[in-house]
């Protein structure tokens, strides 16, 4: 069954914004939520054709989607994107903070500029997005924020201290917001994938040996649909009593 096949209408009437949704995990989340009735905003940073492609897939399957290019670390651009979502669909119910940069650079060769660049997207972006989206969730009686972290934050990965720090900070942000926003029926959680069968961008480099050489007990990489399913659960009606958590989806590679 493809993500755009009619399945159910769990998210009918809901509006979801998914960042970094032009490909891989973000794309699958957007298609998955749209297949279940959500109106989706497909965000990308610069790849217009990828974003437009996902929007076209959703609309061709009978769903509703718009695309919006915005750097989530830019408060003005992010605010404009939120306003476009509200204008198109009436509000925001679900925010999936998936955008992030991955790069491999030895610590002693890492410039402060590179450090800040990596943190600006996942961590700063997570704050900027939530700050812009939450007022609209309040007006709709609640909502769900799901951020995407990763296994490298928990196992320690050479040459990626900036990536690990950005995702660790994102998990901390979700825990703090979970407590602060709980009175408003807004849940905040993180999904931390292990190795996933995706097309890695050139800047990400090869899969780190610490994740590649000793595979998980389940003996394979995750499919993107398995990560999307975790996000869908946390964002949906069955996950409304779960907040402040990090859900590990890694085939047993890291055990909490």
C-alpha positions in Angstrom: 0.0 0.0 0.0 1.5 3.3 -1.0 1.4 6.3 1.4 -1.2 8.0 -0.9 -3.7 5.1 -1.0 -7.0 6.0 0.9 -6.6 4.4 4.3 -8.7 6.2 7.0 -9.6 9.7 8.0 -8.0 9.8 11.4 -6.6 13.3 10.6 -9.6 14.7 8.8 -10.0 18.4 9.6 -6.4 18.6 10.9 -3.6 20.8 9.4 -0.1 19.5 9.5 3.1 21.4 8.7 6.1 19.1 8.0 9.5 20.7 7.6 12.2 19.1 5.4 9.4 17.3 3.6 10.8 17.3 0.0 12.3 13.8 0.3 13.0 10.8 2.5 11.4 10.8 6.0 9.7 14.2 5.7 8.2 13.3 2.4 6.8 10.0 3.7 5.3 11.8 6.8 3.6 14.3 4.6 2.1 11.7 2.3 1.1 9.5 5.3 -0.8 12.3 7.1 -2.4 13.5 3.9 -3.6 10.0 3.1 -5.4 10.0 6.4 -7.2 13.3 5.8 -4.8 16.0 7.0 -4.2 19.1 5.0 -0.5 19.4 4.8 2.1 22.1 4.3 5.2 20.7 2.6 8.3 22.7 3.6 11.7 22.7 2.0 14.7 25.0 2.3 15.7 25.4 -1.4 14.6 22.5 -3.5 11.4 23.8 -5.1 11.0 20.8 -7.5 11.1 18.3 -4.6 8.5 20.2 -2.6 6.3 20.7 -5.7 6.6 17.0 -6.4 5.3 16.0 -3.0 2.5 18.5 -3.2 1.5 17.1 -6.6 1.5 13.6 -5.2 -0.9 14.6 -2.4 -3.2 16.5 -4.6 -3.3 13.8 -7.3 -4.4 11.4 -4.6 -7.3 13.6 -3.6 -5.6 15.3 -0.7 -4.9 18.9 0.1 -1.4 20.3 0.2 0.6 23.5 -0.4 4.3 23.9 -0.7 6.4 26.6 1.0 10.1 27.3 0.8 11.5 28.7 4.0 14.7 28.5 6.1 13.3 27.5 9.4 16.1 29.2 11.2 14.8 32.5 9.9 12.0 33.8 12.1 10.5 36.1 9.4 10.4 33.4 6.8 9.0 30.9 9.2 6.3 33.3 10.4 5.3 33.9 6.7 5.0 30.2 6.2 2.8 29.8 9.2 0.6 32.6 8.0 0.4 31.0 4.6 -0.7 27.7 6.2 -3.4 29.5 8.2 -4.6 31.4 5.2 -4.8 28.2 3.1 -6.3 25.8 5.7 -7.5 27.8 8.7 -4.9 26.9 11.3 -2.2 24.6 12.5 -2.8 21.4 14.5 0.4 19.3 14.0 3.9 20.5 13.6 6.6 18.0 12.5 10.0 19.6 13.0 12.1 17.4 10.7 14.4 19.8 9.0 18.1 19.4 9.9 21.6 19.4 8.4 24.0 16.5 8.7 27.7 16.9 8.2 30.8 15.1 9.2 33.8 17.2 10.4 36.4 16.3 12.9 36.0 18.4 16.1 39.4 20.0 15.8 38.7 21.0 12.2 35.2 22.4 12.9 34.8 26.1 12.7 32.4 28.0 14.9 30.5 29.1 11.8 29.9 25.4 10.8 28.9 24.6 14.4 26.3 27.5 14.4 25.0 26.6 10.9 24.2 23.0 12.0 22.6 24.1 15.3 20.6 26.9 13.6 18.4 24.5 11.6 17.5 21.7 14.0 17.6 23.5 17.3 17.0 27.2 16.5 14.5 26.0 13.9 12.7 23.9 16.4 12.3 26.9 18.6 11.3 29.3 15.8 8.8 26.9 14.4 7.1 26.2 17.7 7.0 29.9 18.7 5.2 30.7 15.4 2.9 27.7 15.4 1.8 27.3 19.0 -0.4 30.5 19.1 -2.5 29.0 16.3 -2.7 25.6 18.2 -4.0 27.5 21.2 -6.8 28.9 19.1 -7.8 25.4 18.0 -7.9 23.8 21.5 -4.6 22.0 21.4 -2.2 20.3 19.0 0.9 18.1 18.7 4.6 18.9 18.0 6.8 16.0 17.0 10.5 16.6 16.4 13.0 14.3 14.7 16.2 13.5 16.5 18.5 10.6 15.9 20.4 7.7 17.4 23.8 9.5 17.1 22.8 11.9 19.9 22.6 8.9 22.3 25.4 6.7 21.2 28.0 9.3 20.5 29.3 9.6 16.9 32.7 10.9 15.8 32.9 13.9 13.5 29.3 14.9 14.2 29.4 16.7 17.6 27.4 19.6 16.1 24.7 17.3 14.8 24.5 15.5 18.1 24.4 18.7 20.1 21.6 20.1 17.9 19.5 17.0 18.3 20.1 16.7 22.0 19.1 20.3 22.4 15.9 19.6 20.4 15.0 16.8 22.7 15.5 19.0 25.7 13.3 21.7 24.1 10.5 19.2 23.5 10.7 18.0 27.2 10.5 21.6 28.4 7.7 22.5 26.1 5.8 19.4 27.0 5.5 20.6 30.6 4.8 24.2 29.7 2.2 23.5 27.1 0.5 20.6 28.7 -2.3 22.8 30.2 -3.2 23.8 26.7 -3.5 20.2 25.4 -0.4 20.5 23.3 1.8 17.4 23.3 5.5 17.6 22.5 7.6 14.5 21.7 10.6 13.4 19.8 11.2 10.5 17.4 14.8 9.3 17.3 15.5 7.1 14.3 18.4 4.8 13.9 19.8 3.9 10.5 17.1 4.5 7.9 17.1 3.4 4.3 17.2 6.8 2.7 19.2 8.7 0.1 21.8 10.5 2.0 22.7 14.0 0.9 26.3 14.7 -0.2 27.0 16.9 2.8 26.0 14.1 5.2 28.9 11.9 4.0 28.9 8.1 4.4 27.0 6.5 7.2 29.2 6.7 10.3 31.1 3.4 10.9 29.7 3.3 14.5 26.2 2.8 12.9 27.3 0.9 9.8 29.7 -1.8 11.0 27.6 -3.3 13.8 24.0 -3.4 12.6 21.1 -3.4 15.0 19.8 -6.7 16.5 16.9 -6.7 13.9 19.6 -6.8 11.2 18.4 -4.1 8.8 17.8 -0.4 8.3 14.4 1.1 9.0 12.0 1.8 6.2 10.9 5.4 6.1 7.3 4.3 6.6 8.3 2.9 10.0 9.6 6.3 11.1 6.4 7.9 9.7 4.3 5.5 11.7 5.9 6.6 14.9 5.3 10.2 14.1 1.7 9.5 13.1 1.1 7.7 16.4 2.4 10.6 18.5 0.5 13.2 16.5 -2.7 11.2 16.4 -5.6 10.6 18.8 -4.0 7.4 20.3 -0.9 9.4 21.4 -2.7 12.2 23.3 -1.6 11.0 26.7 2.1 10.8 25.7 4.2 13.9 26.0 7.8 14.9 26.8 9.1 11.5 25.5 11.7 10.4 23.0 10.5 7.4 21.0 13.5 5.4 19.7 13.0 3.6 16.4 16.3 1.9 15.8 15.9 -1.9 15.6 17.5 -2.4 19.0 20.7 -0.5 18.2 20.2 1.7 21.3 18.2 0.5 24.3 16.9 2.9 26.9 
